[in-house]
């Protein structure tokens, strides 16, 4: 009897388990040689589990910096080594949600969805091609992820000249919608461009039109609501505040200083709770050219600071009330840092939309 020379076939659940722990670079190589792996990587369940496991896998999370000349990634496990991305393209605004970035320019109607892990850029359709004849003053975009149905949605908010009419809102669901859908706008608001965050299926936006308020957009239900801020909120310095995620909750922190102590406000059960961040002597810095804040994938708060001759990350652990330091290597000294994000690898792709590969934005 001849021995069985056929290649053994692994059960699908074993394939799922093994591949959900692999880095995206390896998965991209596998999908080019196997239709089965390619189909697996398009399943929303696999994309979601792989992304969550990337948060704990060594090398699965990175920092992304935005400067005027382009984007830079920082490896957390390589002593702050940086890598430069798309040096020839500039975007005015960027938002992050669940492994993907939404990027757009002033007065440009079509945004881009960028996955830095796969290096794919998705171009969303133009609203005017859907038959719209409106002429807004500004286009504003927010990217959200809904964890129950495992869907990404982009919210477009249109602001009109001199408040001539209330803002209008449109939604586009990645991999499902073919055109923008107008939704009921129960709240007339103007979101701050860089003061927003998506937490557990809700997009939170600081609102310039409603004094001392946050607009919350439920990604699944596509409904708006207003969240009032605490009584002594400093609305005169609206741009000094950052919205961040803190252990699955919405947090607000002032980024105007890096000395003494600072209040971190966390929304728990519809009430604002204060947590005091104390800057140790090692963290306190005098003059710095720029400073930005984000949250890390494991719940820490990240402060990035540029001094005249170097840049560094100061990472605050809210549970332990302790600090970690990471000096950034090989980052050009010239120019301010506009944004900092911590992202976990994602294998998300959307073949139904136009994909511009290799960062040709």
C-alpha positions as CSV (number, residue, x, y, z in Angstrom):
1,X,0.0,0.0,0.0
2,X,1.4,3.4,-1.0
3,X,1.8,5.9,1.7
4,X,-0.5,8.9,1.6
5,X,1.5,11.7,0.0
6,X,-1.2,14.3,0.0
7,X,-0.6,17.5,2.0
8,X,-2.5,17.5,5.3
9,X,-5.3,20.0,5.5
10,X,-5.6,22.0,8.7
11,X,-9.1,22.6,10.1
12,X,-10.4,26.1,9.5
13,X,-10.4,26.9,13.2
14,X,-6.7,26.1,13.5
15,X,-5.9,28.3,10.4
16,X,-8.0,31.1,11.9
17,X,-6.2,30.8,15.3
18,X,-2.7,30.7,13.8
19,X,-3.1,33.5,11.3
20,X,-4.9,35.8,13.7
21,X,-1.6,36.1,15.6
22,X,0.6,36.8,12.6
23,X,1.9,40.3,11.7
24,X,0.2,42.0,8.8
25,X,3.3,41.9,6.7
26,X,3.2,38.1,6.8
27,X,-0.6,38.0,6.1
28,X,-0.2,40.1,3.0
29,X,2.4,37.7,1.6
30,X,0.1,34.7,2.3
31,X,-3.0,36.3,0.7
32,X,-1.1,36.6,-2.6
33,X,-0.7,32.8,-2.9
34,X,-3.9,31.5,-1.4
35,X,-7.5,32.5,-2.2
36,X,-8.6,30.9,1.0
37,X,-6.3,33.1,3.1
38,X,-7.4,36.1,1.0
39,X,-11.1,35.4,1.7
40,X,-10.3,34.9,5.4
41,X,-8.7,38.3,5.7
42,X,-11.8,39.9,4.3
43,X,-14.0,38.5,7.1
44,X,-15.0,41.1,9.6
45,X,-14.7,38.6,12.5
46,X,-11.1,37.8,11.6
47,X,-10.2,41.4,11.0
48,X,-11.5,42.3,14.5
49,X,-9.9,39.5,16.4
50,X,-6.5,40.0,14.6
51,X,-6.6,43.7,15.5
52,X,-7.3,43.1,19.1
53,X,-4.5,40.5,19.3
54,X,-2.2,43.0,17.7
55,X,-2.6,45.2,20.8
56,X,-0.8,42.6,22.9
57,X,1.5,41.0,20.3
58,X,5.1,42.1,20.3
59,X,5.5,44.6,17.6
60,X,1.8,44.9,17.0
61,X,1.5,48.5,18.1
62,X,3.3,51.6,16.9
63,X,3.2,55.4,17.3
64,X,2.4,57.6,14.3
65,X,3.6,61.2,14.1
66,X,2.5,63.8,11.7
67,X,4.8,66.7,10.6
68,X,4.5,69.1,7.8
69,X,6.6,66.9,5.5
70,X,4.9,63.7,6.1
71,X,4.2,60.8,8.5
72,X,6.6,58.9,10.7
73,X,6.1,55.6,12.6
74,X,7.9,54.8,15.8
75,X,8.6,51.3,16.9
76,X,7.9,50.8,20.6
77,X,10.3,47.9,21.0
78,X,13.2,49.4,19.0
79,X,14.4,52.3,21.3
80,X,12.3,54.9,19.5
81,X,13.6,54.2,15.9
82,X,11.5,56.1,13.3
83,X,10.4,55.3,9.7
84,X,9.2,57.8,7.3
85,X,6.0,57.5,5.2
86,X,4.6,59.3,2.1
87,X,7.0,62.3,2.2
88,X,5.4,64.0,-0.8
89,X,1.8,64.4,0.5
90,X,0.4,66.8,3.0
91,X,-2.9,66.5,4.8
92,X,-4.5,69.1,7.0
93,X,-6.5,66.8,9.3
94,X,-6.2,63.2,10.5
95,X,-8.4,61.1,12.7
96,X,-7.8,57.5,13.9
97,X,-10.1,54.6,14.7
98,X,-9.3,51.0,15.2
99,X,-6.3,50.7,13.0
100,X,-7.3,53.0,10.2
101,X,-6.8,56.7,9.6
102,X,-9.1,59.2,7.9
103,X,-7.2,62.1,6.2
104,X,-8.4,65.1,4.3
105,X,-7.4,68.6,3.2
106,X,-9.1,72.0,3.6
107,X,-11.9,72.5,1.1
108,X,-11.4,69.1,-0.5
109,X,-14.5,67.0,-0.6
110,X,-13.0,63.5,-1.0
111,X,-11.2,62.1,2.1
112,X,-8.8,59.1,2.1
113,X,-8.9,56.1,4.4
114,X,-5.3,54.9,5.1
115,X,-4.3,51.6,6.6
116,X,-0.6,52.0,7.5
117,X,-0.2,48.3,8.2
118,X,-1.2,47.1,4.6
119,X,-0.1,50.4,3.0
120,X,-3.4,50.7,1.3
121,X,-5.2,54.0,0.8
122,X,-8.9,54.0,0.0
123,X,-10.4,56.9,-1.8
124,X,-14.0,57.5,-0.9
125,X,-16.6,58.7,-3.5
126,X,-17.3,62.3,-4.1
127,X,-20.6,63.6,-2.7
128,X,-21.4,65.7,-5.7
129,X,-21.6,62.6,-7.8
130,X,-24.6,61.6,-5.7
131,X,-26.6,64.5,-7.1
132,X,-25.9,67.1,-4.4
133,X,-25.8,70.7,-5.5
134,X,-25.1,72.3,-2.1
135,X,-22.1,74.5,-1.6
136,X,-20.8,74.3,2.0
137,X,-18.0,76.4,3.5
138,X,-16.2,73.5,5.0
139,X,-16.1,69.7,4.9
140,X,-15.3,67.9,8.2
141,X,-14.9,64.1,8.6
142,X,-14.9,61.8,11.5
143,X,-14.0,58.1,11.4
144,X,-15.8,55.6,13.7
145,X,-15.8,51.9,14.3
146,X,-18.8,50.0,15.6
147,X,-17.6,46.9,17.6
148,X,-20.9,45.0,17.6
149,X,-21.4,44.8,13.8
150,X,-17.7,45.3,13.2
151,X,-18.2,48.1,10.7
152,X,-16.3,51.3,9.9
153,X,-18.3,54.5,9.1
154,X,-17.2,58.0,8.1
155,X,-19.3,60.9,9.2
156,X,-19.2,64.0,7.0
157,X,-20.3,67.3,8.5
158,X,-20.9,70.2,6.2
159,X,-20.6,73.8,7.6
160,X,-22.2,76.6,5.6
161,X,-21.1,80.2,5.2
162,X,-22.0,82.6,8.1
163,X,-24.4,80.1,9.6
164,X,-26.8,80.6,6.7
165,X,-28.2,77.2,7.3
166,X,-27.8,74.4,9.9
167,X,-25.0,71.9,9.3
168,X,-25.8,68.8,7.3
169,X,-24.5,65.3,8.0
170,X,-23.8,62.3,5.7
171,X,-22.5,58.8,6.4
172,X,-20.5,56.3,4.4
173,X,-20.1,52.7,5.6
174,X,-16.8,51.1,4.3
175,X,-17.2,47.9,2.3
176,X,-21.0,48.4,2.2
177,X,-22.1,51.8,0.9
178,X,-21.6,52.9,-2.7
179,X,-22.5,56.5,-2.1
180,X,-22.9,58.9,0.8
181,X,-26.2,58.7,2.8
182,X,-27.7,61.9,4.3
183,X,-28.9,61.3,7.9
184,X,-31.2,63.3,10.1
185,X,-29.3,66.1,11.8
186,X,-30.9,66.8,15.1
187,X,-27.9,68.8,16.4
188,X,-26.5,71.9,14.7
189,X,-22.8,71.8,15.5
190,X,-19.4,72.6,14.2
191,X,-16.8,70.0,15.3
192,X,-13.3,71.0,16.2
193,X,-11.0,69.5,13.5
194,X,-8.4,67.8,15.7
195,X,-10.4,67.4,18.9
196,X,-12.3,64.1,18.5
197,X,-12.0,60.4,19.3
198,X,-14.0,57.2,18.8
199,X,-14.6,55.1,22.0
200,X,-16.6,51.9,22.0
201,X,-18.7,52.8,18.9
202,X,-19.3,56.5,19.7
203,X,-17.5,59.4,18.0
204,X,-17.0,62.3,20.5
205,X,-16.3,65.8,19.1
206,X,-15.7,69.1,20.9
207,X,-18.2,71.5,19.4
208,X,-17.3,75.1,18.5
209,X,-21.0,76.1,18.0
210,X,-22.5,74.9,21.3
211,X,-20.7,76.4,24.3
212,X,-19.1,74.0,26.7
213,X,-20.4,70.8,25.0
214,X,-19.4,67.6,23.4
215,X,-21.4,66.1,20.5
216,X,-21.6,62.3,20.6
217,X,-22.4,60.3,17.5
218,X,-23.5,56.7,17.9
219,X,-21.9,54.9,15.0
220,X,-24.4,52.0,15.0
221,X,-27.6,53.9,15.5
222,X,-26.4,57.0,13.6
223,X,-27.9,59.3,16.2
224,X,-26.5,62.5,17.9
225,X,-26.6,63.6,21.5
226,X,-25.1,66.4,23.6
227,X,-22.8,65.9,26.5
228,X,-22.3,68.9,28.8
229,X,-18.9,69.6,30.3
230,X,-18.2,70.5,33.9
231,X,-19.1,73.9,35.3
232,X,-15.6,75.5,35.4
233,X,-14.5,74.2,31.9
234,X,-12.2,76.8,30.4
235,X,-14.0,77.4,27.1
236,X,-11.9,80.5,26.4
237,X,-9.0,78.1,25.7
238,X,-11.0,75.5,23.7
239,X,-8.1,74.5,21.5
240,X,-6.0,73.5,24.6
241,X,-8.1,70.4,25.3
242,X,-7.7,66.9,23.8
243,X,-10.2,64.1,23.8
244,X,-8.7,60.7,24.5
245,X,-9.7,57.2,25.4
246,X,-8.9,56.1,28.9
247,X,-9.6,52.4,29.6
248,X,-12.7,52.4,27.4
249,X,-14.0,55.7,28.7
250,X,-14.0,59.2,27.3
251,X,-11.3,61.5,28.8
252,X,-10.4,65.2,28.4
253,X,-7.0,66.6,29.2
254,X,-5.5,70.0,28.8
255,X,-2.3,70.0,26.7
256,X,-1.1,73.5,27.4
257,X,1.5,72.7,30.0
258,X,3.9,70.0,31.1
259,X,4.8,70.8,34.6
260,X,3.3,70.6,38.1
261,X,0.0,68.8,37.8
262,X,-2.9,68.6,35.3
263,X,-6.5,67.5,35.6
264,X,-7.7,64.6,33.6
265,X,-11.5,64.4,33.4
266,X,-13.1,61.0,32.7
267,X,-16.8,60.4,31.8
268,X,-18.2,57.6,34.0
269,X,-21.9,56.9,34.1
270,X,-22.7,60.3,32.6
271,X,-20.7,62.1,35.3
272,X,-17.3,63.7,35.0
273,X,-14.7,62.4,37.4
274,X,-11.4,64.1,38.0
275,X,-8.0,62.4,38.0
276,X,-4.8,64.4,38.8
277,X,-1.8,63.8,36.6
278,X,1.4,64.8,38.4
279,X,4.4,65.5,36.3
280,X,7.6,64.3,38.0
281,X,10.8,66.2,38.0
282,X,12.2,64.0,35.2
283,X,9.1,64.8,33.0
284,X,8.9,68.5,33.7
285,X,10.3,70.5,30.9
286,X,10.7,74.3,30.4
287,X,10.6,75.5,26.8
288,X,9.4,73.2,24.1
289,X,8.4,73.9,20.5
290,X,5.4,71.6,20.3
291,X,3.5,69.0,22.4
292,X,0.7,66.7,21.6
293,X,-1.3,64.0,23.5
294,X,-2.8,60.7,22.6
295,X,-3.8,57.4,24.4
296,X,-1.8,54.2,23.9
297,X,-3.4,50.9,22.9
298,X,-3.0,49.6,26.4
299,X,-4.7,52.5,28.2
300,X,-1.7,54.7,28.9
301,X,-1.6,58.4,28.1
302,X,1.2,59.6,25.8
303,X,2.7,63.0,25.7
304,X,5.1,63.8,22.9
305,X,7.4,66.8,23.3
306,X,9.7,68.5,20.9
307,X,12.6,70.5,22.3
308,X,15.1,72.5,20.2
309,X,17.4,69.5,19.6
310,X,15.3,66.3,20.3
311,X,11.8,64.8,20.6
312,X,10.7,62.3,23.3
313,X,7.6,60.4,24.4
314,X,6.5,60.5,28.0
315,X,4.1,57.7,28.7
316,X,1.8,57.9,31.8
317,X,0.3,54.8,33.4
318,X,-2.9,56.0,35.0
319,X,-3.2,52.9,37.2
320,X,0.3,52.9,38.6
321,X,0.6,56.7,38.5
322,X,4.0,56.2,37.0
323,X,6.0,57.4,33.9
324,X,8.1,55.9,31.1
325,X,10.4,57.7,28.8
326,X,11.3,57.0,25.1
327,X,13.6,59.2,23.2
328,X,12.8,59.4,19.5
329,X,15.6,58.5,17.2
330,X,16.3,59.9,13.7
331,X,13.4,62.3,13.6
332,X,14.1,65.6,11.8
333,X,14.4,68.5,14.2
334,X,12.9,71.1,11.9
335,X,9.1,71.7,12.2
336,X,6.5,71.0,14.8
337,X,4.7,67.8,15.4
338,X,1.0,68.3,14.6
339,X,-0.4,64.9,15.8
340,X,0.6,61.8,17.6
341,X,-1.4,58.5,17.5
342,X,-0.9,55.0,18.9
343,X,-2.2,52.4,16.5
344,X,-2.5,48.6,16.4
345,X,-2.0,46.7,13.2
346,X,-5.1,46.0,11.1
347,X,-5.5,43.8,8.1
348,X,-8.7,45.6,7.0
349,X,-9.1,46.0,3.2
350,X,-12.1,47.1,1.1
351,X,-11.9,45.7,-2.5
352,X,-15.2,47.3,-3.4
353,X,-13.6,50.8,-3.2
354,X,-10.8,52.3,-5.2
355,X,-7.5,51.4,-3.5
356,X,-4.5,53.5,-4.1
357,X,-1.5,51.4,-3.1
358,X,2.0,52.3,-1.9
359,X,0.9,55.6,-0.5
360,X,0.2,57.3,-3.8
361,X,-2.3,59.6,-2.2
